[in-house]
Amino acid sequence: MLAARLVLESGVEVEAITFETPFCPCAERAAQAAKTIGIPLKVVHTGSDYLRMVRNPKFGYGKNVNPCVDCHIFMVKKAKRYAKEIGAKFIFTGEVMGQRPMSQHRQQLDIVADEAGLKGKLVRPLSAKLLPKTEAEKKGYITEASLRGIWGRSRKPQIDLTRIFDIANYAAPAGGCLLTEHEYAKKLRDLFNHKRRFTARDVDMLRVGRHFRMGNNKIVVGRNQTENTALLQLKGKADLAFEVPNCGSPTAILQGPKTKAAIAQAAELTAFHSDKKGGQVEVNFGKESLNRKITITVPDRAEVDKIRI
């Protein structure tokens, strides 16, 4: 938002572009931001090419499974393609040198521009005075008075700018991407390790429920009615659903080989997280409908914790 306002001060017509990924549903926030500063917004929904990048990033991961440098390159490349379609003169981002430990030091900023084929052309208005002049600056598309020299992890200079521009409704300075979260990263690594080919649906399911691993099987157990509904919507045709009848029960989904041991384990996890407190419990399960039954003994917490991802 701040970068856009600075560029608008140069009298430049600005269009925003944002990227909707399975790990950061940003479109709604971006739409509000674009509306706040009065510019149009292009939303790009990422697909399998984005998931392949996340699985095998050229420049590696951050603390968890966040391929920030590769992610920036991916998005800037897409922005470059769109810029050509609409005849844009240059591309700019809101990056600040030194703000993010993995992706926004000077070397990484250069890598992003170079890898995207925009060496000397990618403008960072918030830190431009600390960086070599870009083509847009040299050609006078953007005025020097509109540029800033912000550096480092403090957000104080940016917050000061929001007051100057009268921007009150802006996102928190950190968080938002699931790839940076430790618990989510464990689930995604498990998916990478056990599934050679995976889909957006597999990734979407990582955001829902408690996840358990038993060899080639994965079991996902809902935590509330909203998650129960979501799991049934995300369930694959070959997956089994489980539920304890006549009591408060989660929905559980079993993926992988449908062995007797796997079915029993899924039933046990369903019963453990239901309102049943122990002993023998009957659990209903099936593919299209819960037309099969199995009776199991509710496991103790130690057994459950052993296989939780």
N, C-alpha and C positions, 0 to 999 in steps of 0.2 A: 504493500500500500504506500509506504514512504517513497520507495524507488519510483513508483508510478507518478506520485505527486511531484517529485523533483523533475522528472522528464516532462510532465505536463507544463511545468513552469517555463520550459524552453519553447513553448508554443507547438509542441509536437503532438500529433494525434496518436493516441495510445490504445492498443487492444491487449487485454490480458489473456493468458493461456494457463490452464491448470490441468493436472493429470490425476485422474481417479484410479487408484490402485487398490488391490485387496487389503493392503496394509495401512492405508491412510485415506479414508473417505473424505477427501478435502473439498469436493465440489460445492457443497452447501456453504461452507465457510468462505470459499473463494467467491461464490456468487454474492454473498453479503458484502465482502470487501470491495468487489467491483462496483456494486451498487452504491456503497458509501462514497467512493471517489468518482463515480459517474463515468465509468468506462465499460465497453462491451467485454464479454468474457467468452472464450472458446474453451469447452471442456473436452479433453481427450481421454477416452477410456482405454486403459492399457490392456494388453492381452497376453498370449502365450510367450511372445518375445520378451516381455517384461519379466515373466516368471523364470524364463531361462537365464536371463541376466542375474536375477537374484540368486539362483542356484549356483552359478559359476561366474562370479564377478572377476573381471580382469585385475582390478586393483584391490581386491580383498574386502574383508569385513572390518567393521569397527569392533566395539566391545562385545556385541551380540551377533546377530546376522544382518547387520545394516551395511549394505554395500553403497555407502553414501556417494563416493566419487563416481562409481559406475552409474548410479541412479541419476545423478546430476547430468552426466554425459548423455544418458538415454533421453532425458527430458529436453535437454538443449538441442539434441539432434532433431527430435520431433518438432520443437519450436522453430528450428531453422527451416524445416520442410514447409511448415505452415506459413512462415514469414514469406517464403518464395511464392506461395499460392496467392497471398493477399497483397504482394508487392511492398512489403515493409522494408524500410531503409536499414534498420538495425534491430538487434535483440538486446534486451537488458534484463538483469535479475536483481533480486533484493539481497544478494549475498554480501556479507561484511567480512573483510579480511581478518583472520584470527578468531572469528566468532565460534566456529565449530572445530573441535580438535581433529577430526578426521578429514573433513572436506573443504575447509575454508582458509587454510594457510596459503600463502602465496604460491607455493609449488603446486598445490592441488587446484587452485583457481586456474593456473596456467594449463594444467593437464586437462581440465574440463574443456576449456576453450580449444586447445589443440586437437583433442580427440574428436570434438564435435565439428571440426573443420572451420572454426571461427577464430583462429589465432589473430590477435590484434583487432578483433571485431566485436567481441562480447563485452558490453558495457555493464559495470557494476557501479551505479550512481552513488551509492552510499560510501564507497571506498575509493572512488575514481581518482581522487587527488593523490593517493598513495600508490597508484598503479600507472604503468606506461599509458600514454594517450592512445585511445582507440581510433579507428577509422572514422567513427561517427563524430568524435570530438574534433579531429583534424579537419573534417569537411564542414564543421559548423552546424551539424544537425542538432547538437545539444550544446548549450552554452556552459562555459566554465562556472558561472555563478550558480548554476543549478546543481553542481556536483559537491560532494562532501568528502571528508577524509577520515571517516570513522574506522576505528581499529579495535580489536579485542573482544572479550567475552561480556563485558558490561553492556547492559541495554540502556543505560542512562541517556546517552546521546540520542538514541532512537525515541525514547520516551519523551525527551525534550522536544523532538521534532513533531511528535503527535500533537503536542500542545500548540505548536506554531500552526500546524495544519488543521487544528480542531478535529482530530480523529480520536474519538472516545472508545469506540467499539472495535477492539482489535484482539487477536488471539494471544493466549499466554505465550511467553517467549521460549518455552521448552515443551517437549513431548509431542504427541500426535501420531507418531509412526510406530506401529506395533513391532517393527523389526528391531527397534532399540530396546524393547522390553525383555527382560531376562526370562520370564516364565513363557512368554510367547515364543521366544527364540528356541527354547528346549523342544516345544511342540513342532516347530518348523524343521529343526534338525532331524527330529525323529521321522518326519515325513520324507525328507531327503534321503535318509538312510534306508528306508523300507519300501519306497515306491519310486521305481525308475521313471515312470510317467505319471504325472499328476495333473489335475485340472484345477480351474478356479474354484470349483465346488469343494475340492479337498482342502484348499487354502481357506475358503470361507468357513468351513467346519472348525478350523483351529480356533476361531474366535468364540466358539460356543461350548459350554459344558466342561466337565472334568474328563481328562484323557488318560487312558490306560493302555499299556503295551504288553502283549503276551505273545512272544515270538512273531509270527507273521500276521497276527491278529491285532486290531486296534478296537478298543471299546470306548465309546463316548457316552457320558451320562449327564443328562440335563440337570441344572441346578434350580430351575423354577419353570413355571408354565410357559413363559415366553421362550425359554431355551428348548423346552420340550417340543413346542410347535416348530421352532426353527430346525431342530434336528430331523423331524419328520419331513420337512420340506427339502432338506439337504441329503436325505437318505438316498443311496443308490438302489437300483432295482434288485441287485443281488444281496444287499445288506439285510440283516435281520433286526427287527425292533423288539424291545422287551418292555414289560410293564407288570407291576404287582397289582392284581385286581382288588377292588374293595378297600383301598386305603390310599393315603397320600403317597403317590409314587412318581419317581422320575421316569422319563422315557430314556432308554438306552439303545444305542446302535452298535451292532457288531459288524465289523468289516474284516475281510480276509476269509480263509478256509473255514467252513462251517463244521468243524469237528465236534465230537461230543464234549471234549474238554473245553473248547472255546465257548460253546453254547452254555455249559455249566458255569464257566467263569463270568460270562456276561450276565447270566441270571443272578449270580451271587452279588455282583456289583450293583445290580438294579435293586435287589432286596436290601443290601447294606444301606443304600441311600434313601430307602423308602421309610415310611413310618413304622414298619415292623421292627421290633427291638431285638429279635434273635430267634433261635430255634429253627424249625422247619417252615419254609415259606414256599408257597406255590407261585410261580411266575409264568405269565402268558407271553408268548412270542410268535413271530411269523414274519413273512415278507409283505404281502399285501394286507393281511389282517392278522390279528393276534389269535390264531386258531389252534396253536399248539401249547402244551403245558409241560413244565418241568418243576419238580420239587427239589429244593436245595436247602442246605444249612447256611444261615447267614454267617459270613466270615467275620473275623475280628479286624480291628483297624490295622494291626501290624501287617496282616496279609494283604490288605487293600493298598497300604502305602508302598509295599514292595514293588508293585507294578505301575504305580502312578507316574506319568511322564512329568 
